Amino acid sequence: MGVCGYAGRAFCLPAAPCNPMKCLAVCQDELVIRMLDEVLLSSFDVEFLVESRPLARRLHDAGINVTAGDLRRTDTYLKADVSPGTCVVVEDNGRRSLKRVLSAIRDAGGTLVYVLGVGTAAGQRAEALRTQFPDVSCLTMAELLGGPLLTEFSRSLTRARVQQYQRYFSDADRILILLHNDPDPDAIASGLALRNVLRRTKTTTILGAMQAVTRPENLRMLNLLDIQIEPITAESLRDFSRVAMVDVQPHYFGGLIDRVDLVIDHHPEQPGYNAVFKDIRPDYGSTSTILTEHLRAVDVNISERTATAMLYAIKSDTLFFNRQANRVDLDAFSYLYPLANAALIRKMEGAEINLERLEFIRKAYDTGRLDHQVFSSFLGVCPREDFIPYVADFFLQLENVQWSVISGVVDDQLIVSVRNLGYSRHAGEFVRRFFADLGSAGGHRSMAKAVMPLEAFQAKFGRLRGVEVSEKLQELTAQFLREPAAGEKKKDKEKEKEPTGARSS
């Protein structure tokens, strides 16, 4: 199977919590419907299906998304667009048999089916249903109100979709899990985890990168955990029947790859490529957190080596939860911690500081500029890209520094690494605002990066050299911080449209 020119239909895995999953609730009692509407609406795109048309009209008038139909017919669920990724909740009030209803749902393609027991003898009915429909999960109203339902839905949806890409990869002779250049702990650990999810070995599924690992702590990680990353070229991509990417998306490779089989990443989604499957969650602190959920969803045993790599990755990518982390990252960390080797993690972290890096910190200090809590510095030509974000992270720790903007040149490419404390303006918006037209630019609220040809930067901003580059970045940062945020601009425009009397009132 070739790497380029595939116009596959992207099938997205569970999105971030801001994108609700679809839920079809098959109910008869108005009280149950209104209760489910209150419980599920914040987390799911909920549609109700009832048999009574008067009940449907009454609920529709109350603002509830509801449709009437014959609950025992398969075409009713086909019209409701039931798919294997739809959570279907069926109310069981004991008044009629659910056999034909559940059979119709299954025939329409529904696989994530939950029977909600209501009233007396719900437990006995659940046991009888499990005998006839072993794949159906049974819940009580108490479990629904207690909170586990949302977690169970999410876990089931992840399980179903991970199983889909597992089947897709199962018949592949050779699989490549492609990492970004000079892979960091999150990319390395995510690649290792995905290989475990696919239940493959390093012989048939390799971890590869176009530029080798160079950072000392990452090399130590590879050595201590016995992980091999193979060199990959544009030509060798065609040697693989399936290609997956973790912690990176195809745009990163500058048009070299426009088609991929699977993308799993925690960076903001980028356009311009085709993927058969993708799971992109920009509000997660690390890609390893996403892969932890995938491993748990399909009950894959996580070895000490994989757990150690993933725990170190989550800790590293979130700066031990000081940057771009949320509850799911904490959950993943808590789950992995007893499975990992803490002593190995301490050894890997011991390579963090060395004389080579101290030399670049000294250079940044000598040539840098601190103004209005923004520190900027141009490091000149760097032997490796990792020096630039390392220096950016270092200077953000200084007192009175809220933004750290560090730049350097690697192989005639200007790299700009941005860090901030996370509660002011968005770092990703900053690099996109000034550099997206020159190359690759993007990131999160508290960390971002831009990569562009040095000549393109000089064509736009002038042939700046040395400290002049620092001064220009300082000027651009100050300009950006003075501008109102996108949301504030929208509010200002709305105020301008309001009549004077409305504003004064």
N, C-alpha and C positions, 0 to 999 in steps of 0.2 A: 504494500500500500504506500503510495507516494506521500510526501510531506506537504506539498503545495497543491493548490487548485481544487481542494475538496470543499464543496458547498454543503456541508452537513448542517442539519438542523440542531441548534443548541438546545439541550435539555438541561435546564438549570436545577441544581440541587437545592435543598432548603436554603432560602435566603436569610439575610439578617432579620432580626425581630421587627425591623421597620417595614418589611414586606410580608403581610399576613398570609398564612397558608389557607387554602380553601377547605371549608367544612360544609358538608351537607347534613342537615339534621332532619331525620324522618320522624315526625312526631304526630300525636293526636290530641294531647291535652294542652289547652291554652296556657295554664299555669307553668307547665314544664317548658313550653316554648319561650315564654317571657323570661323564665329563669335562665335558660340556656343563652338567650340573647344577651342578658346582662353579663353572664360569666365568660362567654366566648368572644364577644364582639371586639374586645381590645386586642386580641391575639390572632383572630382568624377572620377570613372573609367568609361570613356565614350566610348560607341560604337555607331556608326551611321548606320542607315538602310535606304537605298534608293532603288528606283525602277529601275533607269537607270544604266545598267552595265558599259557603257563608263564613266559615272560620278564616279562610284565606283572605276574603275581602275585609273582614274586620281587622285582621292583623296587618294587612297592607295599609289600611287607613291609619294604623298606629305607627307607621314608619318602619315596619319589619319587612325584610326581603323574603317573600314567601310565594310558593307556587302550589297549585292544587293538581293532583293527578292520581291515577290508579297505582297504589304502592306495590301491587303484585305483578306489574308488567315491566319487562326489561326496557322497553322503549321509553318509559317514564324517566329512567335514570340516564339513558342515552341522551335524552333531551336536556337533562340537567348537567350534561358534560362531565359525568363521573369518569375519573381516570384512576390509575393505580396510585397516584399521589394525592387523591382526595380523601380526607378524613370523613368517614360516614358514621354518624351517630344515629342509632335506631332506638327509639323509646319502646320499652317492653313494660306495658302496664298490666299484663296478664289477661287481657280481655279477648285476645285472639292469638292464633298461632303465627309465629314469625317465619315459618319455614319458607313460604313462597316469596315473602319480602326479601329475605336474605339470599335466596337463590337468584332472584331477579337482579339484585345488586351485584352479586358475583358474576352473573352472565354479562352484565354491562361493563365489567372491567374493574369493579371496586375490590380492593384488597385490604385497605385499612379500615376495617369495620369494627365498631364498638357498640355493644348492646347496653343500654342504660336501664338498669332494673329499677322500677318504680312500684311502690306499694308492697303488700305482704307477699311472702313466699318468693321474693326475687332471687334469693340464693338457690332455691330448688330449681327454678326455671333456668337459671344460668348453667347449672350442672347438666341439664338435659340438652341445652343448646350446644354446649361444648362437645357433646358426644356426636351430634350431627354436623356441627361446623367447628372443627378444632382450631381453625385459623381466626375465629372471631374472639375478640376480647370482651369480657363482661365487667361492667362497672356498676357501682351503686350510686344513688344520689349523694350519699355521705362522702364518697370518694370524689365525686365531681366538685362539691362545695369545698372540700378540703384542699384542693389544689393539684393533686397528682395528675389530673386529666391532661392538663396542658403539657406537662413534662412527658407523659406517656405518648401523647400525640406526636410531639416533636421527635422523640426517640424512634417511634414507629415509622414516621415519614423518612427520617434519615436512614433507617435500616432498609426500607424498601428501595430507596434510590441508590444507596451504596451497593446493594445486591444487583441492581441493574448494571452499574458500571463494572462490577465484578464479573458478571456474565459476559459483558462485551469484551473484556480483556482476557477471558479464560482460554480462548482458543488461539491466542497470539503466540507465535514462536519466540520472538524477541521483543522485549518492551524496553523503551528508554524512558526513564524519569529524568527530565531535563531540569537542571537548577540554573540560577542566574550566575553570571560571571563572579569568580572569586567567592564561592558560596559561604554564607554565614551559618551560624548554628541552627537557625530556624529552617533554612533551606535544606541543610544536611539531615536534620532530624525528621523533617516532613517527608523527605524522600525515603528514608528508612522506614518510616511509619506506613507510607503508601505501599511500599513493597510488602509489608506485613499484611495490610488490608487485602491486597491482591493474592496473598498466600503464595508468593513466588520466592525464588532463590536468587542470589546474586549472579548465577550463571545465565538465567533466562531474563532477568530484569535488572538492568544496570542503572546506577546513578551516574549521570554524566553532566559535564559542564564544558563550555567553550573556553573558559579561562580558569586555570587551576586555583586551588586554595593557596593563599599566601600569608594570611594573618597568623601570627604565632599561636594564639589560643585556639584557633580553628584547626591548625595543623596538629596541635596537641590533642584536640578532641578526636580527630581522625585516628591518630596513633593509639590513644588509650582505648577507644571503642572498636578498633580494627574495622574501620569503614573505608571502602575504596570508592573513589570518584574517578571515572574514566574520562579521558580527553575526547571531546566531540568536535567534529568539523561540519561545515554545511553539507559536504558530500556524504559523510557517514550517517547523516540523519535518515537517508533512504534505506539504510540497512535494517531498519526496525519496522515491524508490522504495526506497532502501536506506539504513540508518543504521548506522554503525560508531562505536565508542568506543575511544580509546586513552588509557592512563594514567589512566583513571577508569572507574567502574562506575555503573549507573543510580541506585543508592540516593543518590548524591551530589546528585542534582537534586531530592531531597525529594518523591518520588512523582509527579513530572511525567512520567517515562518509566518504563514497566514492561515494555517490549519493545524489543529491539534485535537487529540482525542479526549483529553481531560485536563482541566485547569482547576487547581485548588489554591486559593490565594487570599490573603487578608488585606491587600492593598486595594485602593479604589479601582473599580472596573474601568477598563479602557476599551474603546471600540476598534473596529478594523480587522477582526479575525473571526474565523469559524471554529466552533468547538462542539463536539458531540455531547459532552457533559461538562458542566462547570459548577463550582461552588465557591463563590466570591463573597466574603463577609468583611467589609472594611471597618466595621466597628469592633472586630476582634483584635486583640493585642498581638497575636501570632498565628501563623498558619498551623503550627503544631497543636494549637487549641482545637482548630477545626478537625484535624486528623485524630485527635484524642476522641472526639465525639464519633467519628466514623468507626474507629476501632471498637469502641464500647457498644455501638449500635449493632454490630454484627458479631459481638462476643468473641473477638480475636484475643487470644492470650498475649499480653504485652510483656516481652522479656525484659530482664533487668537492663540490658544494653539499650533497647529502644526507649524504655522509660527514662533512663538516665539522659539520653540524648534529647528527648522531648522536654524534660523538666529543665535542663540547662538552657534549651532554646527559649522556652517561655520566660524564664528568668532573665535571659540576655536581651530578648527583643522588647520586653516591657521595662527594662532597667529595674528589675525586681519590683514591678507594679508601680513604678513612679512615672510611667509613660504609656499612654494608649492601652489601658487595660480595663477590663470590666469584670462582672460577676462570672462569666463563663470561663475567663482565664483563671480566676481563682479556683473555680470548680475543677478545672483540668489539672491545675497544680496540686490541689489537695488529693485528687485521685491518683496522680502519678507518684507523689512523694514517697509513700511506703514501698513502691515497686522499684525505686531508683537507688543508685549507689551514691550516697552523698559524698563519700571520700573522693570518688572520681571527679565529681563536679568541682570540688575544692581544688583538685590538681589542675583541671582545665582552666579555672579562673586565675590560677597563679601565673599564667603567661600573659596577663593583661598589660603589664607595664614593662617596657624595656628601654634601653638607651636610644634606640633608633626613634621610637615614638617621642621620647623626651626631647630629642633634638628638634622635632617639628613643633612641639609645644613651645619650646624656647623661641623658635623662629616666629610663630604666631604672636607671641608676647612682644617680641621686639618690633614687629612691623604692624601690629594690630591697632585698632582704634576703638575706644569705648565712648559712646555718646548717647545720652538719653536711654541708658540701660540696654543698648544694642552694641554687641561686640562683633567687629568684622575684621577679617584678615585674609590676605592672599598669600598662599604658601609657595607660589611659584611652581616649578616642575617637581612632581612627586613620582617616586618609583612605583608606588602602588596607590590604588584608589582608597584603601581602607584608612590611610592616615587622615584623610579629610574629615569623614564623620567622627573619627576618634577625637580629633582636636575640637570639633564642634561640641561634642558631648562634654569634653573636659571643661571648656570655658563657660558652658552654661551653669556649671556648679559655682562659679565665682559670685561673690556678694555683689549686688546691684546689677547683675546681668540677667535680663529677661529674654533676650534674643541673642543667639549666636549664629553668625553667618560666615562660614569659612569656605574658601574656594582654593582650587589648585588645578594644575594642568597634568593630565595623564594621557600620553599618546596623542597629543594635539587636541584633546578634548578638554574643555573647561568643565570642571565638576563644581557645583555649588551645593553645599550641605547646610541645611537650616534646622536649628533646634530652638524651641521656646518652651516656656513653662506650661503651656497648654490652656491657659484661661484667657488669653487675649485673642488676637486675630489668628486666622488659620494659616499655618505654614505652607500647606499645599496650595492654597489660593495665591499666596505670595509668589511662589516659583512659576505657577501657571500664568499669572498676570504679566510677568516680564520676560519669561523665557520659553513658553510653550511654542512660540512661532519659530524658535531657533533649534529646537531639539526635543528631547524627552524631559518632561517636567511634571511633578505631582507629588502627592504624599498625604499625610494625616495632619491633624490640627497642630500637633506638637513636634512633628519631624517631617522633613521633605527633602527632595533632591532634584536638581536639574543637571542634565548632561547635554552639552552642545559643542559643536566645533568652535575652537578658539577664534577662527577667522569670522564665523558668523556673529559671535559676541562683539568682536572689534568692528565689524561692519555696521552694527546697530548702535553701539555706544562709543565708538572711537577707538583708536589704537592705543589703548590704555596699557600701562605696564607697571609692575610692582605695586607700590602703595596706592597708585591711582585706581587699580581694580578694587582694592578695599574701600576706598573713598566712594567709588560709584555704587558698590553694594550697600554701603552705609546710607547713601543718598536715596537709593531705591527703597530700602527698608523703611526709612523715615517717611517717605512719600506714601508708602502703602499703609503705614500705621496711622497717618493723618486722615486718610480717606475713610468714609463710613463703610461699614461692612455691607455686603449685598442685601441683607435683610433690612438694614437701616435705610439704604437707598430706596428700597421699595416702599417703606413706610413714608419716607419724605415725599415720594411722588404721589402717594395716595392722599397725603395731607394737602398737596398743592392742588389736587383735583376737587377737594372739598370746598363748598361755598364758605365764604368768610364767616358768615353767621354760625355755621355748623362748627367751625374750628373754635370760635370764641366761646361757644356754649360748652 
